[in-house]
Amino acid sequence: MPTSPPVYAVNRQPGSNSSGKQWLAVGIAAFLVLIVGFVLLLAGGIWINSRNSREQNRELKADIPTASKTSEGTPVPESSPSPTKLDVAGRWVGISDGSPATLVINNSEGDSYEGIETAGVGNVRIAVDIQVDPETRQITINETRILDGQGWNLGTNDGRISSDGDKMSGTARDAKGKTYSWSFTRQ
């Protein structure tokens, strides 16, 4: 007759093994929640950075002047950049009406200046107002009043500033209709 293997009774305490399995399951679940949360935070950060980058690119593109096309298809800029300031402030030395002259131009925020010209045989000092067109490099020097000396007729000087900004020359016409040339070099 066949005999069956002996059966041994195992002494188990109620709930001890199932309690360990429950804690293990809770630990694994918590670990998975942390991993998922980390992945979501990382993906959110990447998404935010990508969005900010796209917005910055849009802002930069908005700052670049666009061009429209003419009927021939040739691009035409919608806006041209404003010319930079052509600064003529400083001390200039040269000749005016055949005599040595100096021109001292005060600093200015814009394209209008004031200064003092010293010219003529008696070193007449003359107050001047100056207008500069930075785009065309044209300069107009209006003699407004005599500060010291005599023998000078006030006038208007029209000229041009060199491309390097260190020379200017032109012609003048005084109140009596006399015309003469002038030229100055920046010191």
Backbone as a printed PyTorch tensor [residue, N CA C, xyz], in Angstrom:
tensor([[[  0.7820,  -1.1810,   0.0000],
         [  0.0000,   0.0000,   0.0000],
         [  0.8240,   1.2450,   0.0000]],

        [[  0.3280,   2.0670,  -0.7830],
         [  1.1490,   3.2710,  -0.8860],
         [  0.9860,   4.1370,   0.3400]],

        [[  2.0710,   4.7420,   0.6270],
         [  2.0470,   5.6420,   1.7840],
         [  2.1600,   7.0790,   1.2790]],

        [[  1.4820,   7.9350,   1.8960],
         [  1.5460,   9.3480,   1.5250],
         [  2.5980,  10.0470,   2.3630]],

        [[  3.1390,  11.0320,   1.7750],
         [  4.2070,  11.7250,   2.5140],
         [  3.6470,  12.3620,   3.7750]],

        [[  4.4750,  12.4250,   4.7430],
         [  3.9810,  13.0070,   5.9890],
         [  3.7030,  14.4980,   5.8250]],

        [[  2.7260,  14.9700,   6.4990],
         [  2.3410,  16.3820,   6.4860],
         [  2.7370,  16.9650,   7.8190]],

        [[  3.4750,  18.0550,   7.7190],
         [  3.9320,  18.7240,   8.9440],
         [  3.1430,  20.0080,   9.1170]],

        [[  2.8130,  20.2960,  10.2560],
         [  2.0820,  21.5250,  10.5440],
         [  3.0790,  22.6480,  10.7160]],

        [[  2.7820,  23.7620,  10.0630],
         [  3.6590,  24.9300,  10.1690],
         [  3.0080,  25.8580,  11.1690]],

        [[  3.8190,  26.3140,  12.0370],
         [  3.3190,  27.2150,  13.0650],
         [  3.3750,  28.6320,  12.5290]],

        [[  2.2350,  29.1800,  12.1780],
         [  2.1700,  30.5590,  11.6740],
         [  1.4440,  31.4180,  12.6560]],

        [[  1.9750,  32.6140,  12.6980],
         [  1.2510,  33.5770,  13.5110],
         [  0.3010,  34.3020,  12.5870]],

        [[ -0.9140,  34.5070,  13.0060],
         [ -1.8810,  35.1200,  12.1150],
         [ -1.4600,  36.5310,  11.7310]],

        [[ -1.4840,  36.8540,  10.3950],
         [ -1.2560,  38.2050,   9.8720],
         [  0.1830,  38.6100,   9.7610]],

        [[  1.1380,  37.8550,  10.2200],
         [  2.5210,  38.3100,  10.1970],
         [  3.0660,  38.3530,   8.7770]],

        [[  2.8330,  37.3520,   7.9400],
         [  3.3560,  37.3120,   6.5890],
         [  2.5830,  38.2450,   5.6800]],

        [[  1.2880,  38.3160,   5.8000],
         [  0.4970,  39.1970,   4.9510],
         [  0.7790,  40.6550,   5.2730]],

        [[  1.1090,  40.9780,   6.4960],
         [  1.4400,  42.3480,   6.8790],
         [  2.7350,  42.7930,   6.2020]],

        [[  3.7270,  41.9560,   6.1000],
         [  4.9790,  42.2830,   5.4210],
         [  4.7740,  42.5050,   3.9440]],

        [[  3.9000,  41.6760,   3.3540],
         [  3.6080,  41.8370,   1.9400],
         [  2.8800,  43.1520,   1.6900]],

        [[  2.0250,  43.5430,   2.6130],
         [  1.3030,  44.8180,   2.4580],
         [  2.2800,  45.9890,   2.5120]],

        [[  3.2130,  45.9570,   3.4370],
         [  4.1910,  47.0470,   3.5430],
         [  5.0840,  47.0920,   2.2950]],

        [[  5.4270,  45.9610,   1.7870],
         [  6.2270,  45.9120,   0.5760],
         [  5.4500,  46.5130,  -0.5990]],

        [[  4.1890,  46.1790,  -0.6990],
         [  3.3400,  46.7230,  -1.7750],
         [  3.1940,  48.2420,  -1.6270]],

        [[  3.0070,  48.7400,  -0.4100],
         [  2.8930,  50.1930,  -0.1690],
         [  4.2100,  50.8790,  -0.5350]],

        [[  5.3190,  50.3030,  -0.1920],
         [  6.6270,  50.8880,  -0.5120],
         [  6.8540,  50.9730,  -2.0140]],

        [[  6.5140,  49.9100,  -2.7270],
         [  6.6700,  49.9060,  -4.1870],
         [  5.7420,  50.9440,  -4.8110]],

        [[  4.5070,  51.0320,  -4.3230],
         [  3.5530,  52.0200,  -4.8540],
         [  4.0640,  53.4430,  -4.6050]],

        [[  4.5820,  53.7100,  -3.4250],
         [  5.1000,  55.0420,  -3.1100],
         [  6.2970,  55.3730,  -4.0100]],

        [[  7.1610,  54.3980,  -4.2230],
         [  8.3150,  54.5960,  -5.0940],
         [  7.8600,  54.9180,  -6.5190]],

        [[  6.8730,  54.1880,  -7.0110],
         [  6.3530,  54.4480,  -8.3590],
         [  5.7160,  55.8360,  -8.4540]],

        [[  4.9890,  56.2510,  -7.4220],
         [  4.3860,  57.5950,  -7.4090],
         [  5.4810,  58.6610,  -7.4550]],

        [[  6.5560,  58.4680,  -6.7000],
         [  7.6700,  59.4210,  -6.7300],
         [  8.3120,  59.4750,  -8.1100]],

        [[  8.5150,  58.3260,  -8.7320],
         [  9.1090,  58.2920, -10.0740],
         [  8.2090,  59.0180, -11.0690]],

        [[  6.9180,  58.7370, -11.0390],
         [  5.9700,  59.3780, -11.9570],
         [  5.9550,  60.8940, -11.7070]],

        [[  5.9390,  61.3130, -10.4550],
         [  5.9590,  62.7440, -10.1200],
         [  7.2140,  63.4190, -10.6360]],

        [[  8.3630,  62.7800, -10.4780],
         [  9.6220,  63.3370, -10.9650],
         [  9.5930,  63.4960, -12.4830]],

        [[  9.0990,  62.4620, -13.1730],
         [  9.0130,  62.5110, -14.6380],
         [  8.0850,  63.6450, -15.0670]],

        [[  6.9490,  63.8110, -14.3780],
         [  6.0180,  64.8900, -14.7190],
         [  6.6440,  66.2610, -14.4830]],

        [[  7.3640,  66.4270, -13.3790],
         [  8.0400,  67.7040, -13.1040],
         [  9.0910,  67.9990, -14.1660]],

        [[  9.8510,  66.9950, -14.5300],
         [ 10.8790,  67.1730, -15.5490],
         [ 10.2420,  67.5370, -16.8870]],

        [[  9.1900,  66.8450, -17.2640],
         [  8.5080,  67.1440, -18.5280],
         [  7.8890,  68.5430, -18.4910]],

        [[  7.3290,  68.9320, -17.3530],
         [  6.7540,  70.2780, -17.2210],
         [  7.8060,  71.3510, -17.3570]],

        [[  8.9730,  71.1490, -16.7750],
         [ 10.0580,  72.1260, -16.8870],
         [ 10.5320,  72.2640, -18.3190]],

        [[ 10.6440,  71.1440, -19.0120],
         [ 11.0510,  71.1810, -20.4240],
         [ 10.0010,  71.9170, -21.2380]],

        [[  8.7400,  71.6650, -20.9620],
         [  7.6530,  72.3210, -21.6980],
         [  7.6790,  73.8310, -21.4620]],

        [[  7.8850,  74.2470, -20.2130],
         [  7.9150,  75.6830, -19.8850],
         [  9.0980,  76.3520, -20.5800]],

        [[ 10.2690,  75.7290, -20.5420],
         [ 11.4350,  76.3070, -21.2130],
         [ 11.2070,  76.4180, -22.7100]],

        [[ 10.6080,  75.4130, -23.2880],
         [ 10.3220,  75.4370, -24.7220],
         [  9.3560,  76.5600, -25.0520]],

        [[  8.3520,  76.7320, -24.2370],
         [  7.3600,  77.7900, -24.4490],
         [  8.0040,  79.1690, -24.3400]],

        [[  8.8330,  79.3780, -23.3100],
         [  9.5240,  80.6640, -23.1490],
         [ 10.4340,  80.9410, -24.3270]],

        [[ 11.1240,  79.9250, -24.8180],
         [ 12.0070,  80.0940, -25.9620],
         [ 11.2160,  80.5060, -27.1920]],

        [[ 10.0600,  79.8900, -27.4220],
         [  9.2360,  80.2580, -28.5690],
         [  8.7540,  81.6980, -28.4500]],

        [[  8.3660,  82.1190, -27.2360],
         [  7.9050,  83.5000, -27.0480],
         [  9.0370,  84.4930, -27.2910]],

        [[ 10.2450,  84.1760, -26.8310],
         [ 11.3830,  85.0680, -27.0650],
         [ 11.6830,  85.1640, -28.5450]],

        [[ 11.6010,  84.0510, -29.2760],
         [ 11.8300,  84.0880, -30.7120],
         [ 10.7880,  84.9490, -31.4050]],

        [[  9.5220,  84.8540, -30.9680],
         [  8.4800,  85.6960, -31.5540],
         [  8.7670,  87.1620, -31.3000]],

        [[  9.2100,  87.5070, -30.0790],
         [  9.5250,  88.8970, -29.7570],
         [ 10.6830,  89.4010, -30.6080]],

        [[ 11.7150,  88.5750, -30.7850],
         [ 12.8490,  88.9920, -31.6050],
         [ 12.4240,  89.1990, -33.0460]],

        [[ 11.6020,  88.2990, -33.5730],
         [ 11.1360,  88.4490, -34.9430],
         [ 10.2830,  89.6930, -35.0950]],

        [[  9.5350,  90.0630, -34.0660],
         [  8.6990,  91.2580, -34.1350],
         [  9.5610,  92.5150, -34.1790]],

        [[ 10.7580,  92.4720, -33.5820],
         [ 11.6390,  93.6460, -33.5670],
         [ 12.3760,  93.8370, -34.8830]],

        [[ 12.4770,  92.8010, -35.7140],
         [ 13.1890,  92.9010, -36.9840],
         [ 12.2500,  93.5000, -38.0120]],

        [[ 12.6590,  94.5960, -38.6890],
         [ 11.7790,  95.1900, -39.6890],
         [ 11.4970,  94.1950, -40.8040]],

        [[ 10.2460,  94.1330, -41.1570],
         [  9.8650,  93.2360, -42.2430],
         [  9.8570,  94.0160, -43.5380]],

        [[  9.8170,  93.3120, -44.6310],
         [  9.8030,  93.9640, -45.9320],
         [  8.5220,  93.5820, -46.6550]],

        [[  7.9630,  94.5410, -47.3490],
         [  6.8220,  94.2380, -48.1960],
         [  7.3350,  94.1800, -49.6220]],

        [[  6.5350,  93.6390, -50.5050],
         [  6.9810,  93.5230, -51.8840],
         [  6.2070,  94.4790, -52.7600]],

        [[  6.9300,  95.0590, -53.7290],
         [  6.2850,  95.9210, -54.7040],
         [  5.5890,  95.0380, -55.7250]],

        [[  4.8990,  95.6510, -56.6610],
         [  4.1970,  94.8740, -57.6750],
         [  5.1690,  94.0620, -58.5240]],

        [[  6.4390,  94.4740, -58.5890],
         [  7.4390,  93.7230, -59.3380],
         [  8.0370,  92.6020, -58.5020]],

        [[  7.6750,  92.5050, -57.2350],
         [  8.2020,  91.4640, -56.3600],
         [  9.4900,  91.8420, -55.6700]],

        [[  9.9340,  93.0800, -55.7940],
         [ 11.1580,  93.5250, -55.1550],
         [ 10.8620,  93.8950, -53.7140]],

        [[ 11.6090,  93.3420, -52.7350],
         [ 11.3560,  93.6970, -51.3400],
         [ 11.6660,  95.1690, -51.0890]],

        [[ 10.7960,  95.8040, -50.3400],
         [ 10.9810,  97.1960, -49.9510],
         [ 10.8960,  97.2600, -48.4360]],

        [[ 11.9050,  97.7890, -47.7600],
         [ 11.8310,  97.8620, -46.3000],
         [ 10.6690,  98.7500, -45.8730]],

        [[  9.9440,  98.2730, -44.8480],
         [  8.8200,  99.0640, -44.3600],
         [  9.2950, 100.2530, -43.5430]],

        [[ 10.3940, 100.0960, -42.8500],
         [ 10.9280, 101.2150, -42.0870],
         [ 12.4390, 101.1780, -42.1880]],

        [[ 13.0190, 102.3410, -42.3350],
         [ 14.4720, 102.3980, -42.4060],
         [ 14.9960, 102.8400, -41.0490]],

        [[ 16.1420, 102.3260, -40.6390],
         [ 16.6870, 102.7170, -39.3530],
         [ 17.0530, 104.1910, -39.3600]],

        [[ 16.8290, 104.8340, -38.2270],
         [ 17.1690, 106.2470, -38.1460],
         [ 18.6860, 106.3900, -38.0980]],

        [[ 19.2150, 107.4380, -38.7460],
         [ 20.6660, 107.6090, -38.7430],
         [ 21.1670, 107.9120, -37.3360]],

        [[ 22.3940, 107.5190, -37.0890],
         [ 22.9700, 107.8060, -35.7940],
         [ 23.3330, 109.2830, -35.7270]],

        [[ 23.5050, 109.7540, -34.5150],
         [ 23.8310, 111.1640, -34.3150],
         [ 25.2190, 111.4590, -34.8880]],

        [[ 25.3200, 112.5690, -35.5800],
         [ 26.6010, 113.0450, -36.1050],
         [ 27.0660, 114.1280, -35.1410]],

        [[ 27.9480, 113.7730, -34.2300],
         [ 28.3800, 114.6820, -33.1720],
         [ 29.4800, 115.6130, -33.6750]],

        [[ 29.2120, 116.9190, -33.6560],
         [ 30.1940, 117.9010, -34.1150],
         [ 30.7410, 118.7440, -32.9660]],

        [[ 30.3790, 118.3740, -31.7260],
         [ 30.8490, 119.1540, -30.5720],
         [ 32.3650, 119.0840, -30.4730]],

        [[ 32.9600, 120.1960, -30.0590],
         [ 34.4010, 120.2410, -29.8700],
         [ 35.0120, 121.5070, -30.4470]],

        [[ 36.3290, 121.5040, -30.5470],
         [ 37.0780, 122.6700, -31.0500],
         [ 37.5230, 122.3900, -32.4740]],

        [[ 37.2410, 123.3610, -33.3620],
         [ 37.5820, 123.2670, -34.7780],
         [ 38.4620, 124.4560, -35.1410]],

        [[ 39.4710, 124.2220, -35.9650],
         [ 40.3820, 125.2820, -36.3900],
         [ 40.4060, 125.3080, -37.9130]],

        [[ 40.4180, 126.5380, -38.4750],
         [ 40.4490, 126.6120, -39.9300],
         [ 40.5220, 128.0230, -40.4420]],

        [[ 39.8440, 128.2740, -41.5690],
         [ 39.8530, 129.5720, -42.2530],
         [ 38.4240, 129.9570, -42.5780]],

        [[ 38.1150, 131.2340, -42.3600],
         [ 36.8150, 131.7730, -42.7390],
         [ 37.0540, 133.1250, -43.3960]],

        [[ 36.5980, 133.3000, -44.6260],
         [ 36.7850, 134.5270, -45.4070],
         [ 38.2640, 134.8810, -45.5310]],

        [[ 39.1080, 133.8500, -45.6910],
         [ 40.5310, 134.0680, -45.9090],
         [ 41.3250, 134.3590, -44.6590]],

        [[ 40.7120, 134.3790, -43.4910],
         [ 41.4130, 134.6640, -42.2380],
         [ 41.3720, 133.4390, -41.3230]],

        [[ 42.3820, 133.2870, -40.4500],
         [ 42.3420, 132.1820, -39.4890],
         [ 41.0860, 132.2930, -38.6200]],

        [[ 40.5300, 131.1440, -38.2940],
         [ 39.2950, 131.1320, -37.5030],
         [ 39.2600, 129.8910, -36.6120]],

        [[ 38.5270, 129.9940, -35.5250],
         [ 38.2560, 128.8380, -34.6630],
         [ 36.7510, 128.7680, -34.4380]],

        [[ 36.2830, 127.5690, -34.2200],
         [ 34.8690, 127.3390, -33.9640],
         [ 34.7840, 126.3820, -32.7910]],

        [[ 34.1680, 126.8210, -31.6990],
         [ 33.9770, 125.9670, -30.5270],
         [ 32.4900, 125.6430, -30.4520]],

        [[ 32.1770, 124.3460, -30.5670],
         [ 30.7780, 123.9050, -30.5850],
         [ 30.4910, 123.1500, -29.2930]],

        [[ 29.4210, 123.5640, -28.6070],
         [ 29.0240, 122.9310, -27.3490],
         [ 28.3230, 121.5940, -27.6060]],

        [[ 28.3510, 120.7170, -26.5990],
         [ 27.6510, 119.4290, -26.6860],
         [ 26.1550, 119.6510, -26.8100]],

        [[ 25.4750, 118.6540, -27.3860],
         [ 24.0390, 118.7430, -27.5900],
         [ 23.4270, 117.3600, -27.5370]],

        [[ 22.1650, 117.2720, -27.1520],
         [ 21.4430, 116.0050, -27.1460],
         [ 20.9660, 115.6450, -28.5460]],

        [[ 20.6660, 116.6320, -29.3570],
         [ 20.0930, 116.3700, -30.6740],
         [ 21.0240, 116.8040, -31.7890]],

        [[ 20.4110, 117.3460, -32.8420],
         [ 21.1730, 117.7760, -34.0120],
         [ 21.3310, 119.2900, -34.0840]],

        [[ 20.9520, 119.9990, -33.0210],
         [ 21.1050, 121.4520, -32.9490],
         [ 22.1650, 121.7800, -31.9060]],

        [[ 23.0600, 122.6990, -32.2540],
         [ 24.1680, 123.0580, -31.3780],
         [ 24.2570, 124.5720, -31.2590]],

        [[ 24.9870, 125.0000, -30.2500],
         [ 25.3530, 126.4100, -30.0990],
         [ 26.8640, 126.4550, -29.9520]],

        [[ 27.4410, 127.6000, -30.3140],
         [ 28.8740, 127.7160, -30.1750],
         [ 29.3420, 129.1420, -30.3850]],

        [[ 30.6480, 129.2790, -30.4440],
         [ 31.2720, 130.5950, -30.6580],
         [ 32.3290, 130.4500, -31.7420]],

        [[ 32.2290, 131.3420, -32.7250],
         [ 33.2220, 131.3980, -33.7860],
         [ 34.0810, 132.6360, -33.5520]],

        [[ 35.3910, 132.4690, -33.6860],
         [ 36.3140, 133.5950, -33.6120],
         [ 36.9570, 133.7000, -34.9860]],

        [[ 36.7750, 134.8700, -35.6410],
         [ 37.2520, 135.0030, -37.0180],
         [ 37.5910, 136.4580, -37.3190]],

        [[ 38.1920, 136.6540, -38.4730],
         [ 38.4840, 138.0040, -38.9470],
         [ 39.7980, 138.5250, -38.4280]],

        [[ 40.1750, 139.6760, -38.9820],
         [ 41.4500, 140.3130, -38.6340],
         [ 41.4710, 140.7070, -37.1600]],

        [[ 40.3750, 141.1850, -36.6280],
         [ 40.3270, 141.6310, -35.2300],
         [ 39.8730, 140.5560, -34.2690]],

        [[ 39.8730, 139.2930, -34.7020],
         [ 39.3860, 138.1970, -33.8560],
         [ 38.0120, 138.4890, -33.2730]],

        [[ 37.0790, 138.7330, -34.1490],
         [ 35.7000, 138.9890, -33.7520],
         [ 35.1110, 137.6850, -33.2110]],

        [[ 34.4530, 137.7690, -32.0590],
         [ 33.7870, 136.5970, -31.4710],
         [ 32.3030, 136.6680, -31.8020]],

        [[ 31.7900, 135.5860, -32.3750],
         [ 30.4310, 135.5660, -32.8920],
         [ 29.6820, 134.3680, -32.2970]],

        [[ 28.4850, 134.6060, -31.7670],
         [ 27.6280, 133.5090, -31.2940],
         [ 26.9930, 132.8470, -32.5140]],

        [[ 26.9800, 131.4980, -32.5100],
         [ 26.4250, 130.7720, -33.6590],
         [ 25.4420, 129.6960, -33.1980]],

        [[ 24.4330, 129.4560, -34.0210],
         [ 23.5170, 128.3240, -33.8740],
         [ 23.8030, 127.3910, -35.0370]],

        [[ 23.8690, 126.1030, -34.7500],
         [ 24.2930, 125.1340, -35.7520],
         [ 23.2450, 124.0290, -35.8840]],

        [[ 22.9290, 123.6750, -37.1130],
         [ 22.0240, 122.5650, -37.4180],
         [ 22.7980, 121.5360, -38.2310]],

        [[ 22.6510, 120.2520, -37.8780],
         [ 23.3390, 119.1680, -38.5720],
         [ 22.2950, 118.1600, -39.0440]],

        [[ 22.4240, 117.7320, -40.2780],
         [ 21.5890, 116.6500, -40.8010],
         [ 22.4820, 115.4140, -40.8930]],

        [[ 22.3240, 114.4480, -39.9590],
         [ 23.2250, 113.2960, -39.9410],
         [ 23.0960, 112.4100, -41.1830]],

        [[ 21.9600, 112.4390, -41.8340],
         [ 21.7630, 111.5990, -43.0120],
         [ 22.5210, 112.1310, -44.2280]],

        [[ 22.4210, 113.4460, -44.4690],
         [ 23.0880, 114.0450, -45.6320],
         [ 24.4540, 114.6190, -45.2930]],

        [[ 24.7620, 114.7320, -43.9860],
         [ 26.0110, 115.3030, -43.4830],
         [ 26.1120, 116.8020, -43.7850]],

        [[ 24.9670, 117.4380, -44.0140],
         [ 24.9370, 118.8850, -44.2570],
         [ 24.9780, 119.6220, -42.9130]],

        [[ 25.6310, 120.7690, -42.9010],
         [ 25.7170, 121.5940, -41.7080],
         [ 25.3800, 123.0290, -42.0890]],

        [[ 24.6120, 123.6830, -41.2190],
         [ 24.2870, 125.1020, -41.3880],
         [ 24.7000, 125.8190, -40.1140]],

        [[ 25.5250, 126.8520, -40.2830],
         [ 25.9970, 127.6510, -39.1500],
         [ 25.4260, 129.0520, -39.3110]],

        [[ 24.4920, 129.3980, -38.4380],
         [ 23.8940, 130.7370, -38.4550],
         [ 24.6070, 131.6130, -37.4310]],

        [[ 25.1990, 132.7050, -37.9030],
         [ 25.8460, 133.6650, -37.0040],
         [ 24.7420, 134.5420, -36.4400]],

        [[ 24.5380, 134.4990, -35.1180],
         [ 23.3790, 135.1740, -34.5180],
         [ 23.6890, 136.5360, -33.9140]],

        [[ 24.8770, 136.7230, -33.3380],
         [ 25.2220, 138.0510, -32.7880],
         [ 26.7240, 138.1460, -32.5560]],

        [[ 27.2020, 139.3760, -32.5940],
         [ 28.6250, 139.6320, -32.3490],
         [ 28.8120, 139.8150, -30.8510]],

        [[ 29.7000, 139.0160, -30.2720],
         [ 29.9520, 139.0910, -28.8340],
         [ 31.0740, 140.0710, -28.5170]],

        [[ 32.1350, 140.0870, -29.2980],
         [ 33.2740, 140.9880, -29.1120],
         [ 33.8240, 141.3690, -30.4750]],

        [[ 34.2880, 142.6100, -30.5840],
         [ 34.9440, 143.0630, -31.8080],
         [ 33.9750, 143.7450, -32.7660]],

        [[ 34.5380, 144.1400, -33.8940],
         [ 33.7340, 144.8230, -34.9040],
         [ 34.2930, 144.5580, -36.2970]],

        [[ 33.5510, 144.9860, -37.2850],
         [ 33.9940, 144.8190, -38.6660],
         [ 33.5630, 143.4820, -39.2660]],

        [[ 32.5540, 142.8580, -38.7310],
         [ 32.0680, 141.5850, -39.2460],
         [ 30.5890, 141.7040, -39.5250]],

        [[ 30.1490, 141.2260, -40.6690],
         [ 28.7320, 141.1880, -41.0010],
         [ 28.2160, 139.7660, -40.7940]],

        [[ 27.1870, 139.6380, -39.9680],
         [ 26.6410, 138.3130, -39.6750],
         [ 26.1040, 137.6670, -40.9500]],

        [[ 26.1570, 136.3410, -40.9780],
         [ 25.6730, 135.6290, -42.1640],
         [ 25.3100, 134.1920, -41.8500]],

        [[ 25.1170, 133.4400, -42.9190],
         [ 24.7760, 132.0170, -42.8220],
         [ 25.8070, 131.2190, -43.5980]],

        [[ 26.3030, 130.1480, -42.9560],
         [ 27.3140, 129.2650, -43.5500],
         [ 26.6700, 127.9130, -43.8430]],

        [[ 26.7380, 127.4880, -45.0820],
         [ 26.2320, 126.1670, -45.4600],
         [ 27.3900, 125.3180, -45.9250]],

        [[ 27.4190, 124.0860, -45.4460],
         [ 28.5240, 123.2190, -45.8440],
         [ 28.2320, 121.7580, -45.6210]],

        [[ 29.3090, 120.9930, -45.6570],
         [ 29.2030, 119.5420, -45.5470],
         [ 30.3030, 119.0400, -44.6140]],

        [[ 29.9860, 117.9790, -43.8690],
         [ 30.9390, 117.3500, -42.9490],
         [ 31.5200, 116.1170, -43.6400]],

        [[ 32.8260, 115.9260, -43.5140],
         [ 33.4870, 114.7810, -44.1640],
         [ 32.9710, 113.4620, -43.5850]],

        [[ 33.2170, 112.3830, -44.3210],
         [ 32.7270, 111.0710, -43.8970],
         [ 33.3540, 110.6160, -42.5790]],

        [[ 34.5860, 111.0560, -42.2820],
         [ 35.1990, 110.6810, -41.0090],
         [ 34.7780, 111.6050, -39.8740]],

        [[ 34.0380, 112.6810, -40.1870],
         [ 33.5300, 113.6040, -39.1700],
         [ 34.5660, 114.5620, -38.6210]],

        [[ 35.7520, 114.6450, -39.2400],
         [ 36.8210, 115.4960, -38.7160],
         [ 37.0620, 116.7620, -39.5260]],

        [[ 36.3380, 116.9530, -40.6380],
         [ 36.5000, 118.1590, -41.4550],
         [ 35.1350, 118.6420, -41.8960]],

        [[ 35.0260, 119.9420, -42.0640],
         [ 33.8180, 120.5330, -42.6300],
         [ 34.2320, 121.7250, -43.4690]],

        [[ 33.4780, 121.9790, -44.5220],
         [ 33.7730, 123.1230, -45.3900],
         [ 32.5110, 123.5190, -46.1260]],

        [[ 32.5230, 124.7660, -46.6180],
         [ 31.3690, 125.2490, -47.3550],
         [ 31.5290, 126.6970, -47.7410]],

        [[ 30.3920, 127.3290, -48.0030],
         [ 30.3820, 128.7510, -48.3660],
         [ 29.4620, 129.4920, -47.4190]],

        [[ 29.7020, 130.7980, -47.3370],
         [ 28.8900, 131.6480, -46.4690],
         [ 28.4110, 132.8560, -47.2630]],

        [[ 27.3240, 133.4080, -46.7900],
         [ 26.7970, 134.6370, -47.3700],
         [ 26.4160, 135.5390, -46.2010]],

        [[ 27.0300, 136.7570, -46.1550],
         [ 26.7460, 137.6520, -45.0410],
         [ 25.5300, 138.5320, -45.3440]],

        [[ 25.1680, 139.3600, -44.3690],
         [ 23.9610, 140.1810, -44.4740],
         [ 24.0420, 141.1870, -45.6210]],

        [[ 25.2360, 141.5560, -46.0590],
         [ 25.3950, 142.5080, -47.1540],
         [ 25.5160, 141.8130, -48.5060]],

        [[ 25.3830, 140.4700, -48.5410],
         [ 25.4180, 139.7410, -49.7990],
         [ 26.7760, 139.2220, -50.2130]],

        [[ 27.8030, 139.4590, -49.4180],
         [ 29.1430, 138.9700, -49.7440],
         [ 29.1910, 137.4540, -49.5220]],

        [[ 29.7840, 136.7510, -50.4570],
         [ 29.9630, 135.3080, -50.2900],
         [ 31.4500, 134.9860, -50.1500]],

        [[ 31.7450, 133.9750, -49.3690],
         [ 33.1240, 133.5500, -49.1500],
         [ 33.1170, 132.0810, -48.7290]],

        [[ 34.2810, 131.4700, -48.7510],
         [ 34.4020, 130.0630, -48.3720],
         [ 34.9650, 129.9520, -46.9570]],

        [[ 34.7490, 128.8050, -46.3860],
         [ 35.2630, 128.4980, -45.0550],
         [ 35.5600, 127.0040, -44.9550]],

        [[ 36.4680, 126.6460, -44.0340],
         [ 36.7710, 125.2280, -43.7750],
         [ 37.3520, 125.0980, -42.3810]],

        [[ 37.0110, 124.0090, -41.7230],
         [ 37.4910, 123.7510, -40.3620],
         [ 37.9020, 122.2820, -40.2400]],

        [[ 38.8760, 122.0430, -39.3660],
         [ 39.3160, 120.6910, -39.0250],
         [ 39.1940, 120.5320, -37.5150]],

        [[ 38.6810, 119.3800, -37.0850],
         [ 38.5010, 119.1190, -35.6550],
         [ 39.8630, 118.9780, -34.9790]],

        [[ 40.0150, 119.5990, -33.8400],
         [ 41.2580, 119.5210, -33.0560],
         [ 41.1290, 118.5150, -31.9360]]])
